[in-house]
Amino acid sequence: MTIGGNYQSLKDHVYKFIATQIQNGTLLPNQKVNEAMICQKLEVSRTPVREALIQLASENLLEYRPRRGFLVKELKTKEKLDVLEIVGSLDALAAKLATDHVSEDDLLKMEALIERIDRSIKENNYADYQKYQTLFHEVYIQKCNNPSLISILESLQNSFIRQSYLSNDQEKLAKILMQMNEEHKHILALFRQKDKNGLVDFIQNTHWNIEYPELM
């Protein structure tokens, strides 16, 4: 059992490493994942690396091509909208389930993350923006008391959010992200009011209803 646990931890470690590289733009769409480099950098064997790659492919982050290996999958606009629709519904559900469990400390964390997001956008630091906005949602998602929902949301968000740095229209992208952070402030206010119905409606129908998906 210990060996199995250690192996699982190695696979998860590799998974998180690759997912982070996709999210922060180190690995770009259609770029091949270098398995040998990952083995060397993380000091692991090929087995947990291959298992992590297979899982990432099953979750739509990668695709396998014969004779080329695993490549980062590029999402088309329709695919992005499809993912957003699912994420919006599940994120809203997580917020509803978490409302009675979010503490004052959690609310203060969310408030601090909103301030960090503002700074990241002003500095055009979209890697930090991505990190902090993910942490903002994770504060309440982790309080929903539904491990299956948490796992599904994590994989869906990983598959989409990496696209947010790829726009060439940085001025327009910054305006959109600032608007989304204003929405984070409204979500925080709804949590303070313990308004479950308001949270579900706003998160599902406004916050994840991206007006310009081609920029994301």
Residue frames relative to the residue before (quaternion, step in Angstrom):
aa qw qx qy qz dx dy dz
M 1.0000 0.0000 0.0000 0.0000 0.00 0.00 0.00
T 0.6389 0.5303 -0.3317 0.4478 3.57 0.99 -0.79
I 0.6425 0.5212 -0.3273 0.4566 3.55 0.97 -0.88
G 0.6547 0.5145 -0.3124 0.4572 3.56 0.93 -0.90
G 0.6452 0.5276 -0.3142 0.4546 3.55 1.02 -0.83
N 0.6542 0.5079 -0.3107 0.4664 3.55 0.99 -0.86
Y 0.6439 0.5221 -0.3240 0.4560 3.55 0.99 -0.85
Q 0.6436 0.5233 -0.3198 0.4578 3.55 0.95 -0.90
S 0.6461 0.5206 -0.3180 0.4586 3.57 0.99 -0.82
L 0.6339 0.5249 -0.3267 0.4647 3.58 1.03 -0.76
K 0.6576 0.5058 -0.3115 0.4634 3.57 0.91 -0.90
D 0.6588 0.5058 -0.3031 0.4672 3.57 0.96 -0.89
H 0.6238 0.5425 -0.3289 0.4566 3.57 1.06 -0.79
V 0.6608 0.4891 -0.2965 0.4860 3.57 0.96 -0.88
Y 0.6188 0.5567 -0.3348 0.4416 3.57 0.98 -0.89
K 0.6954 0.4749 -0.2800 0.4609 3.58 0.79 -1.01
F 0.6210 0.5481 -0.3392 0.4459 3.59 1.03 -0.76
I 0.7000 0.4565 -0.2725 0.4769 3.59 0.83 -0.98
A 0.6431 0.5271 -0.3256 0.4501 3.60 0.94 -0.88
T 0.6464 0.5135 -0.3181 0.4661 3.59 1.00 -0.80
Q 0.6476 0.5139 -0.3235 0.4603 3.59 0.98 -0.79
I 0.6319 0.5060 -0.3292 0.4861 3.58 1.09 -0.65
Q 0.6751 0.5140 -0.2944 0.4398 3.56 0.90 -0.93
N 0.7719 0.3813 -0.2176 0.4598 3.59 0.81 -0.91
G 0.6013 -0.6226 0.3396 0.3681 3.57 1.27 0.22
T 0.4091 0.6931 -0.4909 0.3337 3.60 1.22 0.15
L 0.7344 0.2165 -0.1393 0.6280 3.54 1.15 -0.78
L 0.1895 -0.8154 0.5434 0.0628 3.57 -0.62 1.16
P 0.6844 -0.4710 0.3472 0.4350 3.62 -1.21 0.34
N 0.8287 0.1762 -0.2041 0.4904 3.54 -1.05 1.00
Q 0.5236 0.6158 -0.4245 0.4080 3.60 1.24 0.16
K 0.4538 -0.6981 0.4919 0.2545 3.56 -0.99 0.88
V 0.3871 -0.6910 0.5631 0.2356 3.55 -1.09 0.79
N 0.2980 -0.7694 0.5454 0.1474 3.56 -0.72 1.11
E 0.2791 -0.8054 0.5024 0.1448 3.56 -0.12 1.33
A 0.6489 0.5299 -0.3251 0.4387 3.61 0.93 -0.87
M 0.6441 0.5222 -0.3220 0.4570 3.58 1.01 -0.83
I 0.6573 0.5096 -0.3148 0.4574 3.58 0.97 -0.85
C 0.6217 0.5380 -0.3349 0.4603 3.59 0.99 -0.83
Q 0.6908 0.4788 -0.2743 0.4672 3.55 0.92 -0.95
K 0.6917 0.4947 -0.2916 0.4379 3.59 0.82 -0.96
L 0.7639 0.3574 -0.1890 0.5029 3.58 0.94 -0.90
E 0.3397 -0.7710 0.4702 0.2628 3.56 1.35 -0.11
V 0.4783 0.6222 -0.4642 0.4106 3.53 0.81 1.10
S 0.5664 -0.5857 0.4505 0.3650 3.55 -1.28 0.31
R 0.6831 -0.4956 0.3501 0.4063 3.56 -1.31 0.16
T 0.5862 0.6285 -0.3762 0.3461 3.61 1.06 -0.66
P 0.7147 0.4115 -0.2965 0.4817 3.69 0.67 -0.88
V 0.5959 0.5562 -0.3665 0.4486 3.59 1.13 -0.56
R 0.6757 0.4874 -0.2928 0.4693 3.56 0.89 -0.94
E 0.6469 0.5149 -0.3243 0.4596 3.59 0.98 -0.80
A 0.6418 0.5131 -0.3187 0.4725 3.58 1.02 -0.77
L 0.6451 0.5223 -0.3191 0.4575 3.58 0.99 -0.82
I 0.6400 0.5186 -0.3199 0.4680 3.57 0.99 -0.83
Q 0.6534 0.5031 -0.3180 0.4678 3.60 0.95 -0.82
L 0.6568 0.5100 -0.3104 0.4606 3.59 0.94 -0.86
A 0.6323 0.5162 -0.3258 0.4771 3.57 1.08 -0.70
S 0.6574 0.5075 -0.3124 0.4611 3.59 0.99 -0.80
E 0.7075 0.4315 -0.2466 0.5024 3.57 1.22 -0.51
N 0.5812 -0.6601 0.3316 0.3413 3.56 1.29 0.41
L 0.4933 0.6428 -0.4549 0.3695 3.61 1.17 0.32
L 0.7825 0.1904 -0.0881 0.5862 3.56 1.12 -0.73
E 0.1349 -0.7462 0.6337 0.1529 3.52 -1.34 0.16
Y 0.3502 -0.7376 0.5427 0.1971 3.55 -1.07 0.78
R 0.0560 -0.7834 0.6189 0.0111 3.55 -0.92 0.98
P 0.5072 -0.6621 0.4560 0.3106 3.60 -0.75 1.02
R 0.8430 0.1531 -0.1705 0.4866 3.54 -1.07 0.95
R 0.7073 0.3947 -0.2759 0.5176 3.61 1.25 -0.01
G 0.4453 -0.7005 0.4507 0.3285 3.57 1.11 -0.59
F 0.7198 -0.4169 0.3282 0.4477 3.56 -1.23 -0.56
L 0.0753 -0.7913 0.6068 0.0033 3.54 -0.87 1.06
V 0.5431 -0.5896 0.4796 0.3570 3.55 -1.20 0.57
K 0.3621 -0.7576 0.5056 0.1985 3.55 -0.75 1.05
E 0.2882 -0.7408 0.5839 0.1648 3.56 -1.01 0.87
L 0.2824 -0.7695 0.5515 0.1547 3.56 -0.77 1.05
K 0.3448 -0.7057 0.5820 0.2104 3.56 -0.97 0.89
T 0.7096 -0.4725 0.3073 0.4228 3.58 -1.26 0.41
K 0.6574 0.5067 -0.3209 0.4562 3.62 0.88 -0.90
E 0.6495 0.5110 -0.3203 0.4631 3.59 0.98 -0.81
K 0.6293 0.5347 -0.3331 0.4551 3.58 1.02 -0.79
L 0.6664 0.5015 -0.2980 0.4643 3.56 0.93 -0.91
D 0.6251 0.5362 -0.3329 0.4592 3.57 1.04 -0.78
V 0.6696 0.4894 -0.2965 0.4735 3.57 0.93 -0.93
L 0.6476 0.5355 -0.3177 0.4392 3.58 0.95 -0.89
E 0.6293 0.5452 -0.3331 0.4424 3.56 1.01 -0.80
I 0.6742 0.4769 -0.2856 0.4863 3.56 1.00 -0.85
V 0.6473 0.5214 -0.3188 0.4555 3.57 0.91 -0.94
G 0.6456 0.5412 -0.3274 0.4280 3.58 0.92 -0.89
S 0.6780 0.4898 -0.2920 0.4639 3.57 0.91 -0.91
L 0.7101 0.4581 -0.2694 0.4619 3.58 0.87 -0.94
D 0.6245 0.5238 -0.3395 0.4694 3.59 1.06 -0.71
A 0.6318 0.5249 -0.3228 0.4703 3.57 1.04 -0.78
L 0.6396 0.5167 -0.3179 0.4720 3.57 1.00 -0.81
A 0.6446 0.5211 -0.3208 0.4584 3.58 0.95 -0.87
A 0.6475 0.5191 -0.3185 0.4580 3.58 0.98 -0.85
K 0.6432 0.5259 -0.3186 0.4562 3.57 0.96 -0.87
L 0.6908 0.4772 -0.2778 0.4668 3.58 0.89 -0.96
A 0.7008 0.4913 -0.2639 0.4448 3.58 1.11 -0.70
T 0.4649 0.7402 -0.4261 0.2333 3.58 1.17 -0.56
D 0.7410 0.4162 -0.2317 0.4733 3.59 0.85 -0.92
H 0.7054 0.4650 -0.2532 0.4713 3.59 1.25 -0.21
V 0.5363 0.6147 -0.4095 0.4084 3.59 1.26 -0.21
S 0.2782 -0.7882 0.5342 0.1262 3.56 -0.76 1.12
E 0.6744 -0.4590 0.3694 0.4450 3.57 -1.29 0.07
D 0.6120 0.5377 -0.3475 0.4644 3.59 1.06 -0.68
D 0.6281 0.5270 -0.3313 0.4668 3.59 1.02 -0.77
L 0.6572 0.5098 -0.3098 0.4607 3.57 0.94 -0.86
L 0.6463 0.5092 -0.3165 0.4720 3.58 1.03 -0.76
K 0.6105 0.5347 -0.3436 0.4726 3.59 1.10 -0.68
M 0.6546 0.5122 -0.3081 0.4629 3.56 0.93 -0.89
E 0.6384 0.5286 -0.3164 0.4614 3.58 1.02 -0.83
A 0.6644 0.4966 -0.2995 0.4714 3.59 0.95 -0.88
L 0.6513 0.5156 -0.3163 0.4581 3.59 1.00 -0.77
I 0.5912 0.5554 -0.3600 0.4609 3.59 1.08 -0.64
E 0.6573 0.4994 -0.3072 0.4735 3.59 0.97 -0.83
R 0.6526 0.5024 -0.3159 0.4710 3.60 0.99 -0.77
I 0.6174 0.5368 -0.3409 0.4631 3.57 1.05 -0.73
D 0.6235 0.5439 -0.3324 0.4527 3.59 0.95 -0.86
R 0.6788 0.4859 -0.2936 0.4657 3.58 0.87 -0.96
S 0.6466 0.5371 -0.3246 0.4336 3.58 0.94 -0.85
I 0.6595 0.4982 -0.3113 0.4689 3.58 0.96 -0.84
K 0.6578 0.5155 -0.3115 0.4522 3.59 0.92 -0.88
E 0.7116 0.4213 -0.2423 0.5073 3.59 1.15 -0.66
N 0.3990 -0.7260 0.4572 0.3237 3.61 1.34 0.02
N 0.4157 0.6870 -0.4757 0.3591 3.54 1.12 0.72
Y 0.0887 -0.8605 0.5008 0.0297 3.55 0.26 1.29
A 0.5338 0.5856 -0.4181 0.4441 3.59 1.23 -0.23
D 0.6806 0.4545 -0.2816 0.5009 3.59 0.96 -0.89
Y 0.5827 0.5659 -0.3737 0.4479 3.58 1.04 -0.71
Q 0.6759 0.5023 -0.2952 0.4513 3.55 0.83 -1.02
K 0.6554 0.5268 -0.3119 0.4423 3.55 0.92 -0.94
Y 0.7355 0.4434 -0.2489 0.4477 3.57 0.77 -1.03
Q 0.6539 0.4911 -0.3443 0.4612 3.61 0.98 -0.69
T 0.6041 0.5347 -0.3544 0.4728 3.59 1.13 -0.61
L 0.6568 0.5070 -0.3054 0.4672 3.58 0.96 -0.87
F 0.5898 0.5757 -0.3646 0.4333 3.60 1.06 -0.71
H 0.7109 0.4381 -0.2595 0.4852 3.57 0.80 -1.01
E 0.6270 0.5619 -0.3419 0.4175 3.58 1.04 -0.73
V 0.5437 0.6264 -0.4120 0.3773 3.60 1.08 -0.62
Y 0.7810 0.3168 -0.1943 0.5019 3.59 0.74 -0.95
I 0.5689 0.5836 -0.3972 0.4219 3.59 1.10 -0.57
Q 0.6685 0.5064 -0.3012 0.4537 3.58 0.97 -0.82
K 0.6844 0.4683 -0.2824 0.4823 3.60 1.23 -0.31
C 0.4792 0.7013 -0.4267 0.3106 3.61 1.26 0.09
N 0.3440 -0.7792 0.4670 0.2375 3.60 1.29 -0.19
N 0.6229 0.4800 -0.3542 0.5060 3.57 1.06 0.79
P 0.2598 -0.8199 0.4891 0.1455 3.62 0.10 1.27
S 0.6332 0.5327 -0.3430 0.4446 3.61 0.99 -0.70
L 0.6479 0.5088 -0.3093 0.4750 3.57 0.99 -0.83
I 0.6274 0.5384 -0.3265 0.4582 3.58 1.00 -0.84
S 0.6789 0.5010 -0.2876 0.4532 3.58 0.88 -0.96
I 0.6626 0.5030 -0.3084 0.4614 3.59 0.91 -0.87
L 0.6600 0.5093 -0.3108 0.4566 3.57 0.92 -0.88
E 0.6312 0.5477 -0.3314 0.4379 3.56 0.98 -0.83
S 0.6992 0.4629 -0.2814 0.4667 3.59 0.83 -0.92
L 0.6495 0.5141 -0.3213 0.4590 3.61 1.00 -0.76
Q 0.6782 0.4850 -0.2974 0.4652 3.56 0.89 -0.88
N 0.5988 0.5554 -0.3549 0.4550 3.59 1.06 -0.67
S 0.6971 0.5017 -0.2814 0.4280 3.56 0.91 -0.91
F 0.7451 0.4082 -0.2268 0.4762 3.59 1.14 -0.49
I 0.7041 0.5500 -0.3025 0.3320 3.52 0.67 -1.16
R 0.5451 0.6320 -0.4081 0.3700 3.61 1.10 -0.53
Q 0.6073 0.5958 -0.3548 0.3877 3.61 1.11 -0.59
S 0.5765 0.6727 -0.3662 0.2846 3.59 1.10 -0.58
Y 0.6698 0.4895 -0.3263 0.4531 3.64 1.17 -0.21
L 0.6156 0.6501 -0.3121 0.3179 3.56 1.22 -0.39
S 0.4935 0.6662 -0.4330 0.3538 3.60 1.25 0.01
N 0.3715 -0.7163 0.5457 0.2261 3.57 -1.08 0.77
D 0.6402 0.4982 -0.3187 0.4902 3.60 1.24 -0.37
Q 0.1280 -0.8584 0.4938 0.0543 3.54 0.40 1.27
E 0.6285 0.5407 -0.3487 0.4372 3.60 1.02 -0.71
K 0.6784 0.4763 -0.2881 0.4795 3.56 0.91 -0.91
L 0.6295 0.5367 -0.3294 0.4551 3.57 1.02 -0.81
A 0.6460 0.5241 -0.3236 0.4508 3.59 0.95 -0.88
K 0.6417 0.5203 -0.3269 0.4590 3.60 0.98 -0.80
I 0.6502 0.5147 -0.3152 0.4615 3.57 0.98 -0.86
L 0.6823 0.4892 -0.2918 0.4583 3.57 0.93 -0.91
M 0.6162 0.5285 -0.3490 0.4682 3.59 1.08 -0.64
Q 0.6315 0.5191 -0.3282 0.4733 3.56 1.05 -0.76
M 0.6442 0.5143 -0.3215 0.4660 3.57 0.99 -0.83
N 0.6597 0.4907 -0.3266 0.4661 3.60 1.02 -0.65
E 0.5660 0.5469 -0.3842 0.4827 3.57 1.18 -0.48
E 0.6395 0.5198 -0.3148 0.4710 3.55 1.09 -0.74
H 0.5822 0.5559 -0.3696 0.4641 3.59 1.14 -0.61
K 0.6338 0.5284 -0.3292 0.4589 3.58 1.02 -0.80
H 0.6564 0.4994 -0.3141 0.4701 3.58 1.00 -0.78
I 0.6128 0.5365 -0.3434 0.4677 3.59 1.05 -0.75
L 0.6386 0.5214 -0.3199 0.4669 3.58 0.96 -0.86
A 0.6512 0.5154 -0.3158 0.4590 3.59 0.94 -0.87
L 0.6533 0.5106 -0.3097 0.4654 3.59 0.99 -0.81
F 0.6210 0.5170 -0.3405 0.4807 3.60 1.08 -0.66
R 0.6412 0.5202 -0.3307 0.4571 3.59 0.96 -0.80
Q 0.6967 0.4493 -0.2579 0.4962 3.57 1.12 -0.70
K 0.3149 -0.7623 0.4894 0.2833 3.58 1.33 -0.27
D 0.3163 0.7609 -0.4892 0.2857 3.55 1.07 0.87
K 0.2128 -0.8260 0.5115 0.1036 3.59 0.15 1.29
N 0.6879 0.4776 -0.2943 0.4605 3.57 0.83 -0.95
G 0.6375 0.5281 -0.3198 0.4609 3.55 1.04 -0.77
L 0.6381 0.5284 -0.3170 0.4618 3.56 1.01 -0.81
V 0.6629 0.5079 -0.3104 0.4542 3.57 0.85 -0.96
D 0.6884 0.4859 -0.2886 0.4546 3.58 0.83 -0.97
F 0.7107 0.4704 -0.2772 0.4436 3.59 0.80 -0.98
I 0.6801 0.4864 -0.3044 0.4563 3.59 0.85 -0.92
Q 0.7206 0.4537 -0.2627 0.4539 3.58 0.84 -0.93
N 0.8135 0.3335 -0.1437 0.4542 3.57 0.77 -1.02
T 0.7513 0.3356 -0.2082 0.5287 3.59 1.21 -0.31
H 0.7437 0.4507 -0.2676 0.4149 3.56 0.53 -1.18
W 0.7752 0.3151 -0.1781 0.5178 3.61 0.91 -0.86
N 0.5287 0.5862 -0.4226 0.4453 3.57 1.25 0.30
I 0.1014 -0.8491 0.5180 0.0191 3.55 0.36 1.34
E 0.3906 -0.7565 0.4820 0.2069 3.56 -0.73 1.13
Y 0.7940 0.2037 -0.0998 0.5640 3.58 1.09 -0.69
P 0.0676 -0.8500 0.5206 0.0433 3.64 0.47 1.11
E 0.5831 0.5966 -0.3796 0.4000 3.59 1.16 -0.44
L 0.6468 0.5061 -0.3179 0.4738 3.58 1.23 -0.35
M 0.6751 0.5400 -0.2818 0.4161 3.58 1.20 -0.46
